[in-house]
């Protein structure tokens, strides 16, 4: 997504003046607005979050579960179902 988002530029040195902090804050706000416009987020209680973005060439899906690891196989099966439905792989 980076190519379509407004740029954030931080100049050296690492400390910020009031003016450069204001500029950085505005850059982050503009970037967040574009993200909120382009990315569809679905929150699933007790599971996690799904972020979806479609550009001209592809569909991108990010699934962030609340739990993970090998001891949560039930959650992982739900993830496989989501992937199948999202990309038309479900039977």
C-alpha positions as CSV (number, residue, x, y, z in Angstrom):
1,X,0.0,0.0,0.0
2,X,2.9,2.3,0.5
3,X,3.0,3.7,-3.1
4,X,-0.6,5.0,-2.7
5,X,-0.2,6.5,0.8
6,X,1.0,10.0,1.4
7,X,4.7,10.1,2.2
8,X,6.0,10.6,5.8
9,X,9.3,12.4,5.8
10,X,11.5,12.7,8.9
11,X,14.6,14.8,8.6
12,X,17.7,14.5,10.8
13,X,18.4,15.3,13.5
14,X,16.1,13.1,15.6
15,X,14.8,15.9,17.7
16,X,11.8,17.8,16.4
17,X,11.0,21.5,16.5
18,X,7.4,22.5,17.1
19,X,7.1,23.2,13.3
20,X,8.5,19.9,12.2
21,X,6.4,18.1,14.8
22,X,3.3,19.8,13.4
23,X,4.3,18.8,9.9
24,X,4.9,15.1,10.9
25,X,1.6,15.0,12.7
26,X,-0.2,16.3,9.6
27,X,1.6,13.7,7.4
28,X,0.4,10.9,9.8
29,X,-3.1,12.3,9.8
30,X,-3.2,12.3,6.0
31,X,-1.8,8.8,5.8
32,X,-4.4,7.5,8.3
33,X,-7.3,9.1,6.3
34,X,-6.2,7.3,3.1
35,X,-5.8,4.0,5.0
36,X,-9.3,4.4,6.5
37,X,-10.7,5.1,3.0
38,X,-8.9,2.2,1.2
39,X,-8.9,-0.6,3.8
40,X,-12.0,-2.3,5.0
41,X,-11.6,-3.7,8.5
42,X,-13.9,-6.3,10.1
43,X,-13.6,-7.1,13.8
44,X,-14.7,-10.5,14.8
45,X,-15.3,-10.9,18.5
46,X,-13.1,-13.5,20.3
47,X,-11.3,-14.1,17.0
48,X,-9.4,-11.1,15.7
49,X,-9.5,-8.6,12.8
50,X,-9.6,-8.9,9.0
51,X,-8.2,-6.0,6.9
52,X,-9.0,-6.0,3.2
53,X,-7.6,-3.9,0.4
54,X,-8.3,-4.1,-3.3
55,X,-6.1,-2.3,-5.9
56,X,-6.2,-2.5,-9.6
57,X,-4.4,-5.8,-9.8
58,X,-5.0,-7.8,-6.7
59,X,-6.9,-8.3,-3.4
60,X,-4.9,-8.2,-0.2
61,X,-6.2,-9.7,3.0
62,X,-4.5,-9.5,6.4
63,X,-5.9,-11.6,9.2
64,X,-4.8,-10.8,12.7
65,X,-6.0,-13.3,15.3
66,X,-6.1,-12.6,19.0
67,X,-4.5,-16.0,19.7
68,X,-2.0,-18.1,17.9
69,X,0.4,-21.0,18.1
70,X,0.0,-24.7,17.8
71,X,-2.3,-25.0,20.8
72,X,-5.2,-23.1,19.2
73,X,-6.1,-25.3,16.3
74,X,-9.8,-24.4,16.5
75,X,-8.9,-20.8,15.7
76,X,-6.6,-21.9,12.8
77,X,-9.5,-23.9,11.3
78,X,-11.6,-20.8,11.3
79,X,-8.8,-18.9,9.6
80,X,-8.7,-21.6,6.8
81,X,-12.5,-21.1,6.4
82,X,-12.1,-17.3,6.1
83,X,-9.4,-17.7,3.4
84,X,-11.5,-20.2,1.5
85,X,-14.5,-17.9,1.4
86,X,-12.5,-14.8,0.7
87,X,-10.8,-16.2,-2.3
88,X,-13.5,-18.5,-3.6
89,X,-11.9,-21.8,-2.5
90,X,-14.7,-23.0,-0.2
91,X,-16.5,-26.1,-1.2
